[in-house]
Amino acid sequence: MLGDPSGLTDTMWDLIVDATGALVISVMGWRYLKNADRKSFLERWIDSFIERNPRFFRK
């Protein structure tokens, strides 16, 4: 930011973005552990991608 030689504003935004990312990942991890018997969103998405694109995954 202009006029902020100390970089405090930039540092604060970095901390806010980092904390938000950590919160999102923590919630996703909690949901994964809570529903360990079910496939996660990412596993379901990967499985459906492979199913729709078998040409990329030939043996």
CHARMM-style PDB file with segment names, atoms N, HN, CA, C and O in Angstrom:
ATOM      1  N   MET     1       0.837  -1.179   0.000  1.00  0.00      PROA
ATOM      2  CA  MET     1       0.000   0.000   0.000  1.00  0.00      PROA
ATOM      3  C   MET     1       0.882   1.242   0.000  1.00  0.00      PROA
ATOM      4  O   MET     1       1.947   1.272   0.617  1.00  0.00      PROA
ATOM      5  N   LEU     2       0.428   2.231  -0.682  1.00  0.00      PROA
ATOM      6  HN  LEU     2      -0.437   2.208  -1.183  1.00  0.00      PROA
ATOM      7  CA  LEU     2       1.187   3.480  -0.738  1.00  0.00      PROA
ATOM      8  C   LEU     2       1.113   4.202   0.598  1.00  0.00      PROA
ATOM      9  O   LEU     2       0.075   4.196   1.259  1.00  0.00      PROA
ATOM     10  N   GLY     3       2.206   4.815   0.985  1.00  0.00      PROA
ATOM     11  HN  GLY     3       3.049   4.819   0.448  1.00  0.00      PROA
ATOM     12  CA  GLY     3       2.224   5.591   2.213  1.00  0.00      PROA
ATOM     13  C   GLY     3       2.334   4.757   3.480  1.00  0.00      PROA
ATOM     14  O   GLY     3       2.131   5.278   4.577  1.00  0.00      PROA
ATOM     15  N   ASP     4       2.650   3.482   3.351  1.00  0.00      PROA
ATOM     16  HN  ASP     4       2.815   3.059   2.460  1.00  0.00      PROA
ATOM     17  CA  ASP     4       2.772   2.608   4.526  1.00  0.00      PROA
ATOM     18  C   ASP     4       4.161   1.981   4.515  1.00  0.00      PROA
ATOM     19  O   ASP     4       4.313   0.819   4.137  1.00  0.00      PROA
ATOM     20  N   PRO     5       5.170   2.736   4.924  1.00  0.00      PROA
ATOM     21  CA  PRO     5       6.540   2.226   4.824  1.00  0.00      PROA
ATOM     22  C   PRO     5       6.816   1.032   5.735  1.00  0.00      PROA
ATOM     23  O   PRO     5       7.748   0.269   5.484  1.00  0.00      PROA
ATOM     24  N   SER     6       6.022   0.863   6.785  1.00  0.00      PROA
ATOM     25  HN  SER     6       5.264   1.484   6.989  1.00  0.00      PROA
ATOM     26  CA  SER     6       6.307  -0.232   7.704  1.00  0.00      PROA
ATOM     27  C   SER     6       5.772  -1.570   7.185  1.00  0.00      PROA
ATOM     28  O   SER     6       6.196  -2.628   7.649  1.00  0.00      PROA
ATOM     29  N   GLY     7       4.861  -1.528   6.242  1.00  0.00      PROA
ATOM     30  HN  GLY     7       4.516  -0.668   5.865  1.00  0.00      PROA
ATOM     31  CA  GLY     7       4.286  -2.764   5.714  1.00  0.00      PROA
ATOM     32  C   GLY     7       3.260  -3.384   6.634  1.00  0.00      PROA
ATOM     33  O   GLY     7       2.892  -4.544   6.447  1.00  0.00      PROA
ATOM     34  N   LEU     8       2.790  -2.648   7.618  1.00  0.00      PROA
ATOM     35  HN  LEU     8       3.089  -1.706   7.770  1.00  0.00      PROA
ATOM     36  CA  LEU     8       1.847  -3.187   8.586  1.00  0.00      PROA
ATOM     37  C   LEU     8       0.548  -3.635   7.920  1.00  0.00      PROA
ATOM     38  O   LEU     8       0.024  -4.701   8.242  1.00  0.00      PROA
ATOM     39  N   THR     9       0.037  -2.850   7.015  1.00  0.00      PROA
ATOM     40  HN  THR     9       0.463  -1.983   6.753  1.00  0.00      PROA
ATOM     41  CA  THR     9      -1.217  -3.199   6.338  1.00  0.00      PROA
ATOM     42  C   THR     9      -1.054  -4.486   5.549  1.00  0.00      PROA
ATOM     43  O   THR     9      -1.913  -5.365   5.614  1.00  0.00      PROA
ATOM     44  N   ASP    10       0.026  -4.605   4.814  1.00  0.00      PROA
ATOM     45  HN  ASP    10       0.724  -3.891   4.761  1.00  0.00      PROA
ATOM     46  CA  ASP    10       0.292  -5.817   4.036  1.00  0.00      PROA
ATOM     47  C   ASP    10       0.426  -7.031   4.952  1.00  0.00      PROA
ATOM     48  O   ASP    10      -0.099  -8.103   4.652  1.00  0.00      PROA
ATOM     49  N   THR    11       1.117  -6.862   6.047  1.00  0.00      PROA
ATOM     50  HN  THR    11       1.544  -5.991   6.291  1.00  0.00      PROA
ATOM     51  CA  THR    11       1.290  -7.959   7.006  1.00  0.00      PROA
ATOM     52  C   THR    11      -0.042  -8.370   7.620  1.00  0.00      PROA
ATOM     53  O   THR    11      -0.308  -9.560   7.791  1.00  0.00      PROA
ATOM     54  N   MET    12      -0.863  -7.407   7.947  1.00  0.00      PROA
ATOM     55  HN  MET    12      -0.647  -6.441   7.809  1.00  0.00      PROA
ATOM     56  CA  MET    12      -2.167  -7.720   8.532  1.00  0.00      PROA
ATOM     57  C   MET    12      -3.042  -8.477   7.534  1.00  0.00      PROA
ATOM     58  O   MET    12      -3.717  -9.433   7.915  1.00  0.00      PROA
ATOM     59  N   TRP    13      -3.044  -8.066   6.258  1.00  0.00      PROA
ATOM     60  HN  TRP    13      -2.496  -7.289   5.948  1.00  0.00      PROA
ATOM     61  CA  TRP    13      -3.818  -8.797   5.254  1.00  0.00      PROA
ATOM     62  C   TRP    13      -3.278 -10.208   5.068  1.00  0.00      PROA
ATOM     63  O   TRP    13      -4.049 -11.150   4.883  1.00  0.00      PROA
ATOM     64  N   ASP    14      -1.955 -10.360   5.115  1.00  0.00      PROA
ATOM     65  HN  ASP    14      -1.328  -9.595   5.265  1.00  0.00      PROA
ATOM     66  CA  ASP    14      -1.365 -11.706   5.035  1.00  0.00      PROA
ATOM     67  C   ASP    14      -1.867 -12.580   6.178  1.00  0.00      PROA
ATOM     68  O   ASP    14      -2.217 -13.741   5.961  1.00  0.00      PROA
ATOM     69  N   LEU    15      -1.906 -12.039   7.383  1.00  0.00      PROA
ATOM     70  HN  LEU    15      -1.622 -11.096   7.559  1.00  0.00      PROA
ATOM     71  CA  LEU    15      -2.374 -12.799   8.544  1.00  0.00      PROA
ATOM     72  C   LEU    15      -3.856 -13.145   8.434  1.00  0.00      PROA
ATOM     73  O   LEU    15      -4.264 -14.248   8.796  1.00  0.00      PROA
ATOM     74  N   ILE    16      -4.661 -12.209   7.939  1.00  0.00      PROA
ATOM     75  HN  ILE    16      -4.329 -11.313   7.645  1.00  0.00      PROA
ATOM     76  CA  ILE    16      -6.094 -12.464   7.777  1.00  0.00      PROA
ATOM     77  C   ILE    16      -6.323 -13.574   6.756  1.00  0.00      PROA
ATOM     78  O   ILE    16      -7.118 -14.484   6.994  1.00  0.00      PROA
ATOM     79  N   VAL    17      -5.636 -13.505   5.629  1.00  0.00      PROA
ATOM     80  HN  VAL    17      -4.990 -12.766   5.435  1.00  0.00      PROA
ATOM     81  CA  VAL    17      -5.794 -14.523   4.584  1.00  0.00      PROA
ATOM     82  C   VAL    17      -5.289 -15.878   5.087  1.00  0.00      PROA
ATOM     83  O   VAL    17      -5.928 -16.900   4.838  1.00  0.00      PROA
ATOM     84  N   ASP    18      -4.165 -15.901   5.783  1.00  0.00      PROA
ATOM     85  HN  ASP    18      -3.645 -15.071   5.985  1.00  0.00      PROA
ATOM     86  CA  ASP    18      -3.635 -17.152   6.335  1.00  0.00      PROA
ATOM     87  C   ASP    18      -4.593 -17.767   7.348  1.00  0.00      PROA
ATOM     88  O   ASP    18      -4.817 -18.977   7.333  1.00  0.00      PROA
ATOM     89  N   ALA    19      -5.162 -16.944   8.228  1.00  0.00      PROA
ATOM     90  HN  ALA    19      -4.981 -15.961   8.240  1.00  0.00      PROA
ATOM     91  CA  ALA    19      -6.099 -17.449   9.231  1.00  0.00      PROA
ATOM     92  C   ALA    19      -7.368 -17.985   8.574  1.00  0.00      PROA
ATOM     93  O   ALA    19      -7.901 -19.010   9.000  1.00  0.00      PROA
ATOM     94  N   THR    20      -7.851 -17.304   7.550  1.00  0.00      PROA
ATOM     95  HN  THR    20      -7.418 -16.472   7.205  1.00  0.00      PROA
ATOM     96  CA  THR    20      -9.039 -17.766   6.837  1.00  0.00      PROA
ATOM     97  C   THR    20      -8.768 -19.108   6.157  1.00  0.00      PROA
ATOM     98  O   THR    20      -9.596 -20.016   6.219  1.00  0.00      PROA
ATOM     99  N   GLY    21      -7.624 -19.231   5.517  1.00  0.00      PROA
ATOM    100  HN  GLY    21      -6.951 -18.493   5.467  1.00  0.00      PROA
ATOM    101  CA  GLY    21      -7.253 -20.498   4.878  1.00  0.00      PROA
ATOM    102  C   GLY    21      -7.126 -21.619   5.893  1.00  0.00      PROA
ATOM    103  O   GLY    21      -7.572 -22.738   5.640  1.00  0.00      PROA
ATOM    104  N   ALA    22      -6.527 -21.334   7.031  1.00  0.00      PROA
ATOM    105  HN  ALA    22      -6.165 -20.425   7.236  1.00  0.00      PROA
ATOM    106  CA  ALA    22      -6.388 -22.344   8.082  1.00  0.00      PROA
ATOM    107  C   ALA    22      -7.744 -22.778   8.608  1.00  0.00      PROA
ATOM    108  O   ALA    22      -7.950 -23.959   8.884  1.00  0.00      PROA
ATOM    109  N   LEU    23      -8.667 -21.842   8.750  1.00  0.00      PROA
ATOM    110  HN  LEU    23      -8.499 -20.882   8.526  1.00  0.00      PROA
ATOM    111  CA  LEU    23     -10.013 -22.166   9.211  1.00  0.00      PROA
ATOM    112  C   LEU    23     -10.730 -23.074   8.211  1.00  0.00      PROA
ATOM    113  O   LEU    23     -11.352 -24.061   8.602  1.00  0.00      PROA
ATOM    114  N   VAL    24     -10.643 -22.743   6.930  1.00  0.00      PROA
ATOM    115  HN  VAL    24     -10.137 -21.941   6.613  1.00  0.00      PROA
ATOM    116  CA  VAL    24     -11.289 -23.556   5.898  1.00  0.00      PROA
ATOM    117  C   VAL    24     -10.734 -24.973   5.899  1.00  0.00      PROA
ATOM    118  O   VAL    24     -11.500 -25.936   5.880  1.00  0.00      PROA
ATOM    119  N   ILE    25      -9.419 -25.112   5.921  1.00  0.00      PROA
ATOM    120  HN  ILE    25      -8.797 -24.329   5.937  1.00  0.00      PROA
ATOM    121  CA  ILE    25      -8.791 -26.437   5.908  1.00  0.00      PROA
ATOM    122  C   ILE    25      -9.128 -27.203   7.188  1.00  0.00      PROA
ATOM    123  O   ILE    25      -9.343 -28.414   7.140  1.00  0.00      PROA
ATOM    124  N   SER    26      -9.175 -26.521   8.321  1.00  0.00      PROA
ATOM    125  HN  SER    26      -9.000 -25.537   8.359  1.00  0.00      PROA
ATOM    126  CA  SER    26      -9.522 -27.184   9.586  1.00  0.00      PROA
ATOM    127  C   SER    26     -10.942 -27.735   9.559  1.00  0.00      PROA
ATOM    128  O   SER    26     -11.188 -28.854  10.009  1.00  0.00      PROA
ATOM    129  N   VAL    27     -11.874 -26.949   9.032  1.00  0.00      PROA
ATOM    130  HN  VAL    27     -11.674 -26.039   8.667  1.00  0.00      PROA
ATOM    131  CA  VAL    27     -13.265 -27.416   8.935  1.00  0.00      PROA
ATOM    132  C   VAL    27     -13.349 -28.610   7.993  1.00  0.00      PROA
ATOM    133  O   VAL    27     -14.052 -29.579   8.281  1.00  0.00      PROA
ATOM    134  N   MET    28     -12.641 -28.549   6.873  1.00  0.00      PROA
ATOM    135  HN  MET    28     -12.070 -27.762   6.639  1.00  0.00      PROA
ATOM    136  CA  MET    28     -12.648 -29.678   5.939  1.00  0.00      PROA
ATOM    137  C   MET    28     -12.058 -30.930   6.592  1.00  0.00      PROA
ATOM    138  O   MET    28     -12.585 -32.027   6.404  1.00  0.00      PROA
ATOM    139  N   GLY    29     -10.980 -30.783   7.349  1.00  0.00      PROA
ATOM    140  HN  GLY    29     -10.552 -29.893   7.501  1.00  0.00      PROA
ATOM    141  CA  GLY    29     -10.381 -31.912   8.044  1.00  0.00      PROA
ATOM    142  C   GLY    29     -11.300 -32.487   9.101  1.00  0.00      PROA
ATOM    143  O   GLY    29     -11.401 -33.705   9.245  1.00  0.00      PROA
ATOM    144  N   TRP    30     -11.975 -31.613   9.846  1.00  0.00      PROA
ATOM    145  HN  TRP    30     -11.893 -30.623   9.729  1.00  0.00      PROA
ATOM    146  CA  TRP    30     -12.931 -32.059  10.862  1.00  0.00      PROA
ATOM    147  C   TRP    30     -14.062 -32.854  10.227  1.00  0.00      PROA
ATOM    148  O   TRP    30     -14.449 -33.908  10.733  1.00  0.00      PROA
ATOM    149  N   ARG    31     -14.598 -32.341   9.103  1.00  0.00      PROA
ATOM    150  HN  ARG    31     -14.284 -31.486   8.692  1.00  0.00      PROA
ATOM    151  CA  ARG    31     -15.685 -33.053   8.421  1.00  0.00      PROA
ATOM    152  C   ARG    31     -15.201 -34.403   7.894  1.00  0.00      PROA
ATOM    153  O   ARG    31     -15.938 -35.388   7.930  1.00  0.00      PROA
ATOM    154  N   TYR    32     -13.953 -34.446   7.402  1.00  0.00      PROA
ATOM    155  HN  TYR    32     -13.354 -33.646   7.373  1.00  0.00      PROA
ATOM    156  CA  TYR    32     -13.403 -35.699   6.895  1.00  0.00      PROA
ATOM    157  C   TYR    32     -13.298 -36.728   8.028  1.00  0.00      PROA
ATOM    158  O   TYR    32     -13.673 -37.887   7.849  1.00  0.00      PROA
ATOM    159  N   LEU    33     -12.796 -36.312   9.179  1.00  0.00      PROA
ATOM    160  HN  LEU    33     -12.491 -35.371   9.324  1.00  0.00      PROA
ATOM    161  CA  LEU    33     -12.655 -37.228  10.307  1.00  0.00      PROA
ATOM    162  C   LEU    33     -14.009 -37.639  10.881  1.00  0.00      PROA
ATOM    163  O   LEU    33     -14.184 -38.775  11.320  1.00  0.00      PROA
ATOM    164  N   LYS    34     -14.952 -36.719  10.875  1.00  0.00      PROA
ATOM    165  HN  LYS    34     -14.809 -35.796  10.518  1.00  0.00      PROA
ATOM    166  CA  LYS    34     -16.283 -37.015  11.396  1.00  0.00      PROA
ATOM    167  C   LYS    34     -16.997 -38.040  10.526  1.00  0.00      PROA
ATOM    168  O   LYS    34     -17.750 -38.865  11.043  1.00  0.00      PROA
ATOM    169  N   ASN    35     -16.776 -38.005   9.226  1.00  0.00      PROA
ATOM    170  HN  ASN    35     -16.164 -37.335   8.806  1.00  0.00      PROA
ATOM    171  CA  ASN    35     -17.419 -38.906   8.275  1.00  0.00      PROA
ATOM    172  C   ASN    35     -16.392 -39.824   7.633  1.00  0.00      PROA
ATOM    173  O   ASN    35     -16.339 -39.940   6.408  1.00  0.00      PROA
ATOM    174  N   ALA    36     -15.583 -40.474   8.447  1.00  0.00      PROA
ATOM    175  HN  ALA    36     -15.627 -40.380   9.442  1.00  0.00      PROA
ATOM    176  CA  ALA    36     -14.485 -41.294   7.931  1.00  0.00      PROA
ATOM    177  C   ALA    36     -14.967 -42.473   7.098  1.00  0.00      PROA
ATOM    178  O   ALA    36     -14.221 -42.982   6.261  1.00  0.00      PROA
ATOM    179  N   ASP    37     -16.209 -42.916   7.314  1.00  0.00      PROA
ATOM    180  HN  ASP    37     -16.815 -42.502   7.993  1.00  0.00      PROA
ATOM    181  CA  ASP    37     -16.724 -44.053   6.564  1.00  0.00      PROA
ATOM    182  C   ASP    37     -17.172 -43.661   5.158  1.00  0.00      PROA
ATOM    183  O   ASP    37     -17.350 -44.531   4.306  1.00  0.00      PROA
ATOM    184  N   ARG    38     -17.357 -42.367   4.903  1.00  0.00      PROA
ATOM    185  HN  ARG    38     -17.213 -41.660   5.595  1.00  0.00      PROA
ATOM    186  CA  ARG    38     -17.771 -41.890   3.585  1.00  0.00      PROA
ATOM    187  C   ARG    38     -16.589 -41.295   2.839  1.00  0.00      PROA
ATOM    188  O   ARG    38     -15.614 -40.854   3.448  1.00  0.00      PROA
ATOM    189  N   LYS    39     -16.683 -41.287   1.510  1.00  0.00      PROA
ATOM    190  HN  LYS    39     -17.474 -41.645   1.015  1.00  0.00      PROA
ATOM    191  CA  LYS    39     -15.639 -40.659   0.710  1.00  0.00      PROA
ATOM    192  C   LYS    39     -15.767 -39.143   0.812  1.00  0.00      PROA
ATOM    193  O   LYS    39     -16.872 -38.609   0.908  1.00  0.00      PROA
ATOM    194  N   SER    40     -14.646 -38.468   0.792  1.00  0.00      PROA
ATOM    195  HN  SER    40     -13.748 -38.902   0.714  1.00  0.00      PROA
ATOM    196  CA  SER    40     -14.647 -37.009   0.843  1.00  0.00      PROA
ATOM    197  C   SER    40     -15.060 -36.441  -0.516  1.00  0.00      PROA
ATOM    198  O   SER    40     -15.101 -37.154  -1.519  1.00  0.00      PROA
ATOM    199  N   PHE    41     -15.363 -35.154  -0.525  1.00  0.00      PROA
ATOM    200  HN  PHE    41     -15.330 -34.575   0.290  1.00  0.00      PROA
ATOM    201  CA  PHE    41     -15.718 -34.468  -1.766  1.00  0.00      PROA
ATOM    202  C   PHE    41     -14.613 -34.643  -2.804  1.00  0.00      PROA
ATOM    203  O   PHE    41     -14.889 -34.919  -3.971  1.00  0.00      PROA
ATOM    204  N   LEU    42     -13.369 -34.483  -2.377  1.00  0.00      PROA
ATOM    205  HN  LEU    42     -13.144 -34.259  -1.429  1.00  0.00      PROA
ATOM    206  CA  LEU    42     -12.247 -34.586  -3.307  1.00  0.00      PROA
ATOM    207  C   LEU    42     -12.122 -35.993  -3.870  1.00  0.00      PROA
ATOM    208  O   LEU    42     -11.877 -36.153  -5.066  1.00  0.00      PROA
ATOM    209  N   GLU    43     -12.286 -37.015  -3.038  1.00  0.00      PROA
ATOM    210  HN  GLU    43     -12.485 -36.884  -2.067  1.00  0.00      PROA
ATOM    211  CA  GLU    43     -12.226 -38.398  -3.527  1.00  0.00      PROA
ATOM    212  C   GLU    43     -13.348 -38.679  -4.519  1.00  0.00      PROA
ATOM    213  O   GLU    43     -13.125 -39.332  -5.538  1.00  0.00      PROA
ATOM    214  N   ARG    44     -14.541 -38.194  -4.231  1.00  0.00      PROA
ATOM    215  HN  ARG    44     -14.721 -37.663  -3.403  1.00  0.00      PROA
ATOM    216  CA  ARG    44     -15.666 -38.384  -5.160  1.00  0.00      PROA
ATOM    217  C   ARG    44     -15.417 -37.664  -6.472  1.00  0.00      PROA
ATOM    218  O   ARG    44     -15.717 -38.196  -7.542  1.00  0.00      PROA
ATOM    219  N   TRP    45     -14.869 -36.452  -6.398  1.00  0.00      PROA
ATOM    220  HN  TRP    45     -14.626 -36.020  -5.529  1.00  0.00      PROA
ATOM    221  CA  TRP    45     -14.595 -35.686  -7.605  1.00  0.00      PROA
ATOM    222  C   TRP    45     -13.525 -36.377  -8.455  1.00  0.00      PROA
ATOM    223  O   TRP    45     -13.665 -36.463  -9.675  1.00  0.00      PROA
ATOM    224  N   ILE    46     -12.473 -36.863  -7.825  1.00  0.00      PROA
ATOM    225  HN  ILE    46     -12.360 -36.794  -6.834  1.00  0.00      PROA
ATOM    226  CA  ILE    46     -11.413 -37.558  -8.560  1.00  0.00      PROA
ATOM    227  C   ILE    46     -11.963 -38.824  -9.217  1.00  0.00      PROA
ATOM    228  O   ILE    46     -11.673 -39.093 -10.383  1.00  0.00      PROA
ATOM    229  N   ASP    47     -12.757 -39.603  -8.473  1.00  0.00      PROA
ATOM    230  HN  ASP    47     -12.992 -39.384  -7.527  1.00  0.00      PROA
ATOM    231  CA  ASP    47     -13.349 -40.821  -9.041  1.00  0.00      PROA
ATOM    232  C   ASP    47     -14.222 -40.499 -10.251  1.00  0.00      PROA
ATOM    233  O   ASP    47     -14.163 -41.202 -11.260  1.00  0.00      PROA
ATOM    234  N   SER    48     -15.031 -39.443 -10.158  1.00  0.00      PROA
ATOM    235  HN  SER    48     -15.079 -38.872  -9.338  1.00  0.00      PROA
ATOM    236  CA  SER    48     -15.896 -39.103 -11.288  1.00  0.00      PROA
ATOM    237  C   SER    48     -15.079 -38.583 -12.467  1.00  0.00      PROA
ATOM    238  O   SER    48     -15.445 -38.825 -13.617  1.00  0.00      PROA
ATOM    239  N   PHE    49     -13.989 -37.879 -12.207  1.00  0.00      PROA
ATOM    240  HN  PHE    49     -13.692 -37.682 -11.272  1.00  0.00      PROA
ATOM    241  CA  PHE    49     -13.120 -37.403 -13.282  1.00  0.00      PROA
ATOM    242  C   PHE    49     -12.495 -38.575 -14.020  1.00  0.00      PROA
ATOM    243  O   PHE    49     -12.457 -38.589 -15.250  1.00  0.00      PROA
ATOM    244  N   ILE    50     -12.010 -39.551 -13.280  1.00  0.00      PROA
ATOM    245  HN  ILE    50     -12.042 -39.540 -12.280  1.00  0.00      PROA
ATOM    246  CA  ILE    50     -11.405 -40.737 -13.895  1.00  0.00      PROA
ATOM    247  C   ILE    50     -12.444 -41.505 -14.699  1.00  0.00      PROA
ATOM    248  O   ILE    50     -12.154 -41.991 -15.792  1.00  0.00      PROA
ATOM    249  N   GLU    51     -13.637 -41.613 -14.166  1.00  0.00      PROA
ATOM    250  HN  GLU    51     -13.873 -41.218 -13.278  1.00  0.00      PROA
ATOM    251  CA  GLU    51     -14.709 -42.335 -14.858  1.00  0.00      PROA
ATOM    252  C   GLU    51     -15.094 -41.647 -16.168  1.00  0.00      PROA
ATOM    253  O   GLU    51     -15.373 -42.319 -17.162  1.00  0.00      PROA
ATOM    254  N   ARG    52     -15.112 -40.318 -16.176  1.00  0.00      PROA
ATOM    255  HN  ARG    52     -14.885 -39.772 -15.369  1.00  0.00      PROA
ATOM    256  CA  ARG    52     -15.481 -39.570 -17.381  1.00  0.00      PROA
ATOM    257  C   ARG    52     -14.350 -39.471 -18.382  1.00  0.00      PROA
ATOM    258  O   ARG    52     -14.597 -39.191 -19.555  1.00  0.00      PROA
ATOM    259  N   ASN    53     -13.099 -39.694 -17.950  1.00  0.00      PROA
ATOM    260  HN  ASN    53     -12.898 -39.922 -16.997  1.00  0.00      PROA
ATOM    261  CA  ASN    53     -11.934 -39.532 -18.826  1.00  0.00      PROA
ATOM    262  C   ASN    53     -11.026 -40.756 -18.785  1.00  0.00      PROA
ATOM    263  O   ASN    53      -9.866 -40.645 -18.389  1.00  0.00      PROA
ATOM    264  N   PRO    54     -11.527 -41.917 -19.186  1.00  0.00      PROA
ATOM    265  CA  PRO    54     -10.698 -43.120 -19.083  1.00  0.00      PROA
ATOM    266  C   PRO    54      -9.475 -43.090 -20.006  1.00  0.00      PROA
ATOM    267  O   PRO    54      -8.491 -43.786 -19.754  1.00  0.00      PROA
ATOM    268  N   ARG    55      -9.534 -42.294 -21.060  1.00  0.00      PROA
ATOM    269  HN  ARG    55     -10.333 -41.728 -21.264  1.00  0.00      PROA
ATOM    270  CA  ARG    55      -8.391 -42.239 -22.003  1.00  0.00      PROA
ATOM    271  C   ARG    55      -7.116 -41.707 -21.349  1.00  0.00      PROA
ATOM    272  O   ARG    55      -6.013 -42.009 -21.805  1.00  0.00      PROA
ATOM    273  N   PHE    56      -7.261 -40.919 -20.284  1.00  0.00      PROA
ATOM    274  HN  PHE    56      -8.157 -40.674 -19.913  1.00  0.00      PROA
ATOM    275  CA  PHE    56      -6.093 -40.393 -19.586  1.00  0.00      PROA
ATOM    276  C   PHE    56      -5.463 -41.407 -18.639  1.00  0.00      PROA
ATOM    277  O   PHE    56      -4.341 -41.210 -18.171  1.00  0.00      PROA
ATOM    278  N   PHE    57      -6.187 -42.500 -18.352  1.00  0.00      PROA
ATOM    279  HN  PHE    57      -7.099 -42.660 -18.732  1.00  0.00      PROA
ATOM    280  CA  PHE    57      -5.751 -43.433 -17.321  1.00  0.00      PROA
ATOM    281  C   PHE    57      -5.650 -44.865 -17.835  1.00  0.00      PROA
ATOM    282  O   PHE    57      -5.977 -45.813 -17.121  1.00  0.00      PROA
ATOM    283  N   ARG    58      -5.198 -45.015 -19.066  1.00  0.00      PROA
ATOM    284  HN  ARG    58      -4.932 -44.245 -19.646  1.00  0.00      PROA
ATOM    285  CA  ARG    58      -5.015 -46.356 -19.620  1.00  0.00      PROA
ATOM    286  C   ARG    58      -3.799 -47.018 -18.985  1.00  0.00      PROA
ATOM    287  O   ARG    58      -2.834 -46.366 -18.586  1.00  0.00      PROA
ATOM    288  N   LYS    59      -3.890 -48.337 -18.911  1.00  0.00      PROA
ATOM    289  HN  LYS    59      -4.673 -48.867 -19.235  1.00  0.00      PROA
ATOM    290  CA  LYS    59      -2.767 -49.082 -18.330  1.00  0.00      PROA
ATOM    291  C   LYS    59      -1.827 -49.534 -19.399  1.00  0.00      PROA
ATOM    292  OT1 LYS    59      -0.820 -50.178 -19.104  1.00  0.00      PROA
TER     293      LYS     59
END
